[in-house]
């Protein structure tokens, strides 16, 4: 993903340094039996945008387990 998205796909300003699972989170990809390393299921984000997106969609961080666990 980071080879494809060299600049953050959200802010279009900073270098992409994080491979973000999108549009489905990693947990959902794994639960559905999909390849979470497939570059079609991700996007490159800068550190700031990745932190913002993680905080917005996964309060407590990516490793926090939701009520379904």
C-alpha positions in Angstrom: 0.0 0.0 0.0 2.7 2.4 0.9 4.4 1.9 -2.5 1.1 2.8 -4.2 0.0 5.6 -1.8 3.2 7.6 -1.2 1.2 10.6 0.0 -1.6 10.4 2.6 -4.9 9.7 0.8 -6.8 11.9 3.3 -4.9 15.1 3.8 -2.8 14.9 0.5 0.0 16.7 2.3 2.2 14.4 4.3 4.0 11.2 3.3 2.0 8.1 3.9 3.7 6.1 6.7 0.9 3.8 7.9 -1.0 1.1 6.0 -4.6 1.5 7.1 -7.2 -1.2 6.7 -10.0 0.3 4.7 -13.0 0.3 4.1 -13.3 -2.6 6.6 -11.3 -2.8 9.8 -8.8 -5.6 10.2 -11.0 -7.4 12.7 -13.9 -7.5 10.2 -11.6 -8.7 7.4 -10.3 -11.5 9.5 -13.8 -12.4 10.7 -15.0 -12.6 7.1 -12.1 -14.8 6.1 -10.6 -12.1 3.8 -6.9 -11.4 3.3 -6.1 -8.4 5.6 -2.8 -8.0 3.7 -4.4 -7.4 0.3 -3.5 -3.9 -0.8 -6.9 -3.5 -2.3 -8.3 -3.5 1.3 -6.1 -0.6 2.5 -4.8 2.9 2.0 -1.7 4.8 2.9 -2.1 7.5 5.7 0.2 9.9 7.4 0.8 9.5 11.1 -1.6 12.3 12.0 -4.5 11.1 9.8 -4.0 7.5 11.0 -4.2 8.5 14.6 -7.4 10.6 13.9 -9.0 7.7 12.0 -8.1 5.1 14.7 -9.5 7.4 17.5 -12.7 8.0 15.5 -13.5 4.4 14.5 -11.8 2.4 17.2 -11.8 4.2 20.5 -9.2 2.6 22.8 -7.0 1.6 19.9 -7.0 -1.1 17.2 -6.4 -3.9 19.6 -9.3 -3.1 21.9 -12.0 -5.8 21.6 -15.5 -4.8 21.1 -18.7 -6.2 22.7 -18.9 -9.0 20.2 -15.9 -10.7 21.8 
